[in-house]
Amino acid sequence: MSKRISIHGQWSSRLMFILAATGSAVGLGNIWKFPYLTGENGGGAFVLVYLLCIALIGIPIMMAEVLIGRRGRQSPVNSLQALSIEAGASTTWRLLGWAGMLAGLVILSYYSVIAGWTLAYLMRMVSGAFVRVTAEGAGSIFTQLVADPERLLAWHTIFMVMTIKVVSRGVRNGLEKAARILMPLLFFLLLVLVAYAARIGDFPQAFIYLFESDFSKLTPAGVLSAMGHAFFTLTLGLGAMLVYGSYLPNGVSIARTSILVGLLDTVVALLAGLAIFPVVFANDLAAGEGPGLIFQTLPIAFGQMPGGSFFGSLFFLLLVFAAWTSAIALIEPLIAWLVENREIERIRASIWTGIVAWLLGVVTILSFSSWSFSFNFGGVVKRHGLFDVLDIATSSIILPLGGLCMALFVGWVMARDSVVDELGGLAGIGFKLWYFIIRFITPAAMLLIFLRVIGVL
């Protein structure tokens, strides 16, 4: 068993790790991105591929990242360096930690801008601005918001301050306390919204849409999106699960907790679809509306339905909570590295990291106005310039490649004895199956998908 001790502290219990890790995984990716990706890629076929990616790629790699974190007990860069030395391998593997942390910072920069939209819409929904709103009216409200850099900057700033406030307080008083409060509220709100959608909306059609597969509508780019989203929603390849794993107490089963986190994350994504699509279909609105599904289509639906303003407010409050818990996880790895390597106080590390992410967020803000341009990716026209470039580069390329490298590191670089030591709760056939998957199945599946998308296969 590893004798290293994290200088940042530890989770107080297995439950707190599960809540925090699930909070990291459950974010806008589940509630904002998953429904519109499903709509863009043919419904049930995309869901099936996504579930397979979670089972065969996502959960095994999550276990690998948590394993590396607990073994190293440091930030991603330092853990990978220490374990490379332990295995007698090149310390170049630490660059994998750097790639993940920087990708996390980039994702946080545009994630915070989108989270700012949720704050703005929460305020509008509470004020009753969407009551009886028309399609033109909803479109106008959204267009005015994204085309107004000053308003976007204000909401982006508020959300970033919220995130810095939590992470600056440390593991027990910041990350853990936020997870203890926000995650139960998030699950409660989601269940209330699903019940509302089942009562008021077209639930049977939504169920068919989510689970009936039509593979003729699923393109190679859609398959890559499913794989990339599996990484995005589980925050894999970024070092977030790795650093959360570094706070995991010894004796807690990495296998059981990782599987549970993966299952909870998947359940939330599917419940989000069951909360959103019944409302959309009941109002004869289009499901495949891209990012505008949440910010243009749903407000129309809520505006026409009984109790729409109240339940619409709950929905956007749910989005705020989901975004907040994920943003905390995205910023934590770099803060941990600054504390370890630059020996500065955590609050200063949090502020400086937040400022850098805030500045990068300005690029996304301008991508919706003066810096916008269009391009084609996998047959889909992207219209928001650098925002779409950053989103594709991180979620569809860097995250999967980072996850692939994590799998290769655990499967082929780390000493088998060290892996067995950390996965003590996974014995016999269970360990052999996971070890086979992480060494062969996961890397092969990811490479095949990449080769198919770039046209080699």
C-alpha positions in Angstrom: 0.0 0.0 0.0 1.2 3.5 -0.9 2.8 5.3 2.1 2.6 8.8 0.5 0.4 11.3 2.2 -1.4 14.2 0.4 -0.5 17.6 1.8 -3.9 18.8 0.7 -5.9 16.5 3.0 -8.3 13.6 2.3 -12.0 13.0 1.9 -13.6 12.2 5.2 -15.3 9.1 3.9 -16.0 6.9 0.8 -19.4 8.6 0.5 -17.8 12.1 0.2 -15.5 10.9 -2.5 -18.5 9.4 -4.4 -20.4 12.7 -4.0 -17.4 14.8 -5.1 -16.4 12.6 -8.0 -20.1 12.4 -9.2 -20.3 16.2 -8.9 -17.2 16.4 -11.0 -18.8 14.1 -13.6 -22.3 15.5 -13.4 -22.2 18.9 -15.0 -23.4 20.8 -18.1 -22.2 17.8 -20.1 -25.0 15.7 -18.8 -27.8 18.3 -18.7 -26.9 20.7 -21.5 -24.6 18.8 -23.9 -25.9 15.2 -23.7 -29.5 16.1 -24.8 -28.5 18.2 -27.8 -25.8 15.7 -28.9 -28.5 13.0 -28.8 -30.8 15.2 -30.8 -28.1 15.9 -33.4 -27.1 12.3 -33.8 -30.3 10.3 -34.1 -31.4 9.6 -30.6 -31.2 6.0 -29.3 -28.3 5.0 -31.6 -26.1 7.7 -30.1 -27.2 6.8 -26.6 -26.3 3.1 -27.2 -22.8 4.0 -28.4 -22.4 6.4 -25.5 -23.3 3.7 -23.0 -20.8 1.3 -24.6 -18.1 4.0 -24.4 -18.9 4.5 -20.7 -18.7 0.8 -19.9 -15.7 -0.2 -22.0 -13.7 3.0 -22.0 -15.0 5.5 -19.4 -15.2 3.4 -16.2 -11.9 1.4 -16.8 -10.0 4.7 -17.4 -11.7 6.3 -14.4 -10.4 3.5 -12.3 -6.9 4.0 -13.8 -6.9 7.7 -13.1 -8.1 7.3 -9.5 -5.5 4.5 -9.0 -2.7 6.8 -10.2 -4.0 9.6 -8.0 -4.1 7.5 -4.8 -0.7 5.9 -5.5 0.9 9.3 -6.2 -1.0 11.4 -3.6 0.0 14.6 -5.5 -1.1 16.7 -8.5 -1.3 14.9 -11.9 2.1 16.1 -13.0 3.9 15.1 -9.8 2.0 11.8 -9.4 2.9 10.7 -12.9 6.5 11.7 -12.4 6.7 9.9 -9.1 5.1 6.7 -10.4 7.3 6.8 -13.5 10.3 6.8 -11.3 8.8 4.1 -9.2 8.4 2.0 -12.3 11.8 2.8 -13.7 10.3 4.5 -16.7 10.9 7.9 -18.3 9.6 10.9 -16.4 8.3 12.3 -19.8 5.0 10.8 -18.7 4.6 13.9 -16.5 3.8 15.8 -19.7 0.5 13.8 -19.8 -0.4 15.5 -16.5 0.5 18.9 -18.0 -1.7 18.3 -21.1 -4.6 17.3 -18.9 -4.3 20.3 -16.5 -4.0 22.8 -19.3 -7.0 21.2 -21.2 -9.0 21.5 -18.0 -8.1 25.1 -17.7 -9.2 25.8 -21.3 -12.5 23.9 -20.8 -13.1 25.8 -17.6 -12.6 29.1 -19.5 -15.5 28.4 -21.9 -17.5 26.3 -19.4 -17.7 29.3 -17.2 -19.2 31.4 -20.0 -21.9 28.8 -20.6 -22.5 28.5 -16.9 -23.0 32.3 -16.9 -25.8 31.8 -19.4 -27.5 29.5 -16.9 -27.3 32.2 -14.2 -28.7 34.8 -16.6 -31.6 32.4 -17.6 -32.3 31.5 -14.0 -32.9 35.2 -13.2 -35.0 35.7 -16.3 -37.1 32.6 -15.6 -37.7 33.7 -12.0 -38.8 37.1 -13.3 -41.4 35.5 -15.6 -39.8 36.8 -18.8 -40.6 33.6 -20.7 -44.3 33.4 -19.9 -46.2 32.8 -23.2 -42.9 33.6 -25.1 -42.9 32.9 -28.8 -40.2 31.2 -30.8 -39.1 34.6 -32.1 -39.1 36.0 -28.6 -37.0 33.2 -27.2 -34.6 33.4 -30.1 -34.3 37.2 -29.6 -33.6 36.9 -25.9 -30.9 34.3 -26.5 -29.4 36.2 -29.4 -29.3 39.5 -27.4 -27.5 37.7 -24.6 -24.8 36.0 -26.6 -24.2 39.1 -28.7 -23.7 41.3 -25.6 -20.1 40.9 -24.5 -20.5 43.1 -21.4 -23.4 41.0 -20.1 -21.6 37.7 -20.8 -18.5 39.0 -19.1 -20.5 40.0 -16.0 -22.1 36.6 -15.6 -18.8 34.8 -16.5 -17.1 36.8 -13.7 -19.8 36.0 -11.2 -19.5 32.3 -11.9 -15.7 32.3 -11.7 -15.8 34.0 -8.4 -18.3 31.3 -7.1 -15.8 28.6 -8.2 -12.7 30.3 -6.7 -14.6 30.8 -3.4 -15.1 27.1 -3.0 -11.7 25.8 -4.1 -9.8 28.3 -2.1 -11.1 26.7 1.1 -9.4 23.3 0.5 -10.5 19.7 0.4 -12.6 19.4 3.6 -14.0 23.0 3.9 -14.3 23.7 0.2 -14.7 20.8 -2.2 -16.2 18.3 0.3 -18.7 20.8 1.8 -19.9 21.9 -1.6 -20.4 18.3 -2.7 -22.3 17.5 0.5 -24.7 20.4 -0.1 -25.0 20.6 -3.8 -25.2 17.0 -4.9 -28.3 16.0 -2.9 -30.0 19.1 -4.1 -29.1 18.4 -7.7 -30.5 14.9 -7.5 -33.7 16.1 -5.8 -34.3 18.8 -8.4 -33.7 16.4 -11.3 -36.2 13.9 -10.0 -38.8 16.7 -9.5 -38.3 17.8 -13.1 -38.6 14.2 -14.4 -41.9 13.8 -12.5 -43.1 17.1 -13.9 -42.2 16.1 -17.4 -43.9 12.7 -17.1 -47.1 14.4 -15.9 -47.2 17.4 -18.3 -45.1 16.3 -21.3 -45.0 13.6 -23.9 -43.1 11.0 -21.9 -43.7 7.9 -24.2 -42.3 9.8 -27.3 -39.3 10.9 -25.3 -38.6 7.4 -24.1 -38.8 6.0 -27.7 -36.6 8.9 -28.9 -33.9 8.1 -26.3 -33.9 4.4 -26.5 -35.0 3.4 -30.1 -31.8 3.1 -32.2 -31.5 4.3 -35.8 -27.9 3.7 -36.8 -28.5 5.2 -40.3 -28.4 8.6 -38.6 -25.2 8.0 -36.7 -22.1 9.3 -38.5 -18.4 8.5 -37.7 -18.2 12.0 -36.3 -21.2 11.1 -34.1 -19.4 8.1 -32.8 -16.4 10.3 -32.0 -18.7 12.7 -30.3 -20.1 9.9 -28.2 -16.6 8.8 -27.1 -15.5 12.4 -26.5 -18.7 13.1 -24.5 -18.0 10.0 -22.4 -14.7 11.6 -21.5 -16.2 15.1 -21.1 -19.0 14.0 -18.8 -16.7 11.9 -16.6 -14.0 14.6 -16.6 -11.5 12.0 -17.8 -8.1 12.9 -19.4 -8.0 16.2 -17.5 -6.5 15.1 -14.2 -9.6 15.9 -12.2 -10.4 12.3 -11.3 -6.7 11.8 -10.7 -6.4 14.6 -8.2 -9.7 13.6 -6.5 -8.2 10.1 -6.2 -5.2 11.5 -4.5 -7.5 12.5 -1.6 -9.1 9.1 -1.4 -8.4 7.2 1.9 -6.6 3.9 1.8 -8.8 0.9 2.1 -11.6 2.3 0.0 -12.3 0.1 -3.1 -11.4 2.0 -6.3 -13.3 -0.4 -8.4 -16.6 -0.2 -6.6 -16.5 3.6 -6.2 -15.5 4.2 -9.8 -18.3 2.0 -11.1 -20.8 3.7 -8.8 -19.7 7.1 -10.0 -20.0 6.1 -13.6 -23.4 4.6 -13.1 -24.7 7.7 -11.2 -23.3 10.0 -14.0 -25.0 7.9 -16.7 -28.3 7.8 -14.8 -28.2 11.6 -14.5 -27.6 12.0 -18.2 -30.5 9.7 -19.1 -32.8 11.4 -16.5 -31.9 14.8 -18.0 -33.1 13.5 -21.3 -36.3 12.3 -19.8 -36.8 15.7 -18.1 -36.1 17.7 -21.3 -37.5 15.8 -24.3 -41.1 15.2 -23.0 -41.4 18.9 -22.6 -40.0 19.6 -26.0 -42.2 17.0 -27.8 -45.3 18.1 -25.9 -44.9 21.5 -27.5 -44.1 20.2 -31.0 -40.6 21.6 -30.9 -37.5 20.2 -32.6 -35.2 18.0 -30.5 -32.1 18.4 -32.6 -31.5 22.1 -32.0 -27.9 21.9 -30.9 -26.8 24.1 -28.0 -29.9 26.2 -28.4 -32.1 23.3 -27.2 -31.7 24.4 -23.6 -31.5 28.1 -24.1 -34.0 28.6 -26.9 -36.3 25.6 -27.2 -37.0 24.8 -23.6 -37.9 28.3 -22.5 -40.6 28.3 -25.1 -41.9 25.0 -23.7 -41.8 26.1 -20.1 -43.5 29.4 -21.1 -46.5 27.6 -22.4 -47.0 24.9 -19.7 -48.7 25.1 -16.3 -46.3 26.1 -13.6 -43.7 26.6 -16.3 -41.9 29.6 -14.7 -41.5 27.7 -11.4 -40.3 24.5 -12.9 -38.2 26.3 -15.5 -36.5 28.1 -12.6 -35.8 24.8 -10.9 -34.3 23.5 -14.2 -31.9 26.4 -14.5 -31.0 26.2 -10.8 -30.2 22.5 -11.5 -27.9 23.6 -14.4 -26.1 26.1 -12.1 -25.5 23.5 -9.4 -24.2 21.0 -12.1 -21.9 23.5 -13.6 -20.5 24.6 -10.3 -19.6 21.1 -9.1 -17.8 20.4 -12.4 -16.0 23.7 -12.5 -14.5 23.0 -9.1 -13.1 19.7 -10.4 -11.6 21.4 -13.5 -9.7 24.0 -11.6 -8.5 21.8 -8.7 -5.5 19.9 -10.5 -3.7 23.1 -11.4 -4.3 24.6 -7.9 -2.8 21.5 -6.3 0.3 21.7 -8.5 0.8 25.4 -7.7 0.6 24.7 -4.0 3.0 21.7 -4.3 5.6 23.2 -6.6 5.4 27.0 -6.0 4.8 26.8 -2.3 2.1 29.5 -2.3 -1.0 29.6 -0.2 -4.0 27.8 -1.6 -6.1 31.0 -1.7 -3.5 32.8 -3.9 -3.2 29.7 -6.1 -7.0 29.7 -6.5 -7.2 33.4 -7.4 -4.4 33.4 -9.9 -5.7 30.2 -11.7 -9.2 31.7 -11.7 -7.9 34.9 -13.3 -6.2 33.0 -16.1 -9.3 31.0 -16.8 -11.4 34.2 -16.6 -9.1 35.9 -19.2 -9.3 32.9 -21.5 -13.1 33.0 -21.2 -13.0 36.4 -23.0 -12.0 34.5 -26.2 -15.2 32.4 -25.9 -17.3 35.5 -25.2 -16.0 37.3 -28.4 -16.5 34.1 -30.4 -20.3 34.7 -30.2 -19.9 38.3 -31.6 -17.0 40.0 -33.2 -14.7 36.9 -33.5 -17.3 34.5 -34.9 -16.7 32.4 -38.0 -18.1 29.2 -39.4 -16.4 25.9 -40.4 -17.4 22.3 -41.1 -16.5 19.4 -38.7 -17.6 15.9 -39.6 -20.5 17.2 -41.8 -21.8 19.6 -39.1 -21.4 23.3 -39.6 -20.0 25.1 -36.5 -20.8 28.7 -36.3 -19.1 30.0 -33.2 -15.5 30.3 -34.1 -12.9 29.8 -31.5 -15.5 28.5 -29.0 -16.2 25.5 -31.2 -12.5 25.1 -32.0 -11.7 24.9 -28.3 -14.6 22.6 -27.6 -13.7 20.1 -30.4 -10.0 20.2 -29.6 -10.5 19.4 -26.0 -13.6 17.2 -25.8 -13.1 15.3 -29.0 -9.3 15.1 -29.3 -7.3 16.0 -26.2 -9.5 14.3 -23.6 -9.7 10.9 -25.5 -6.0 11.0 -26.3 -5.3 11.8 -22.6 -7.5 8.9 -21.5 -5.7 6.6 -24.0 -2.3 7.6 -22.5 -3.6 7.1 -19.0 -4.7 3.6 -20.0 -1.3 2.8 -21.5 0.5 4.2 -18.5 -1.4 2.0 -16.0 -1.5 -1.0 -18.3 2.0 -1.0 -19.7 4.2 1.3 -17.6 3.2 1.0 -14.0 4.5 -2.1 -12.2 1.7 -4.7 -12.0 2.4 -5.1 -8.2 1.6 -1.4 -7.7 -1.6 -1.7 -9.7 -2.6 -4.8 -7.7 -1.8 -3.1 -4.4 -4.1 -0.1 -5.2 -6.9 -2.3 -6.5 -6.8 -4.7 -3.5 -10.6 -4.8 -3.5 -10.7 -6.1 -7.1 -9.4 -9.7 -7.1 -9.4 -12.8 -9.2 -11.3 -12.7 -12.5 -12.5 -9.1 -11.9 -8.9 -7.8 -11.8 -7.9 -9.9 -14.8 -10.8 -8.7 -16.8 -10.2 -5.0 -16.0 -6.5 -5.4 -16.6 -7.1 -6.9 -20.0 -9.6 -4.2 -20.9 -7.3 -1.4 -19.9 -4.3 -2.9 -21.7 -6.0 -4.0 -24.9 -9.7 -3.3 -25.4 -9.8 0.4 -24.4 -6.7 1.4 -26.4 -7.8 -0.6 -29.5 -11.4 0.7 -29.4 -10.2 4.3 -29.2 -7.6 3.9 -32.0 -10.2 2.3 -34.3 -12.6 5.1 -33.7 -9.9 7.7 -34.5 -8.8 5.9 -37.6 -12.4 5.7 -38.8 -13.1 9.3 -38.3 -10.0 10.5 -40.1 -10.9 8.2 -43.1 -8.1 5.6 -42.7 -10.7 2.8 -42.2 
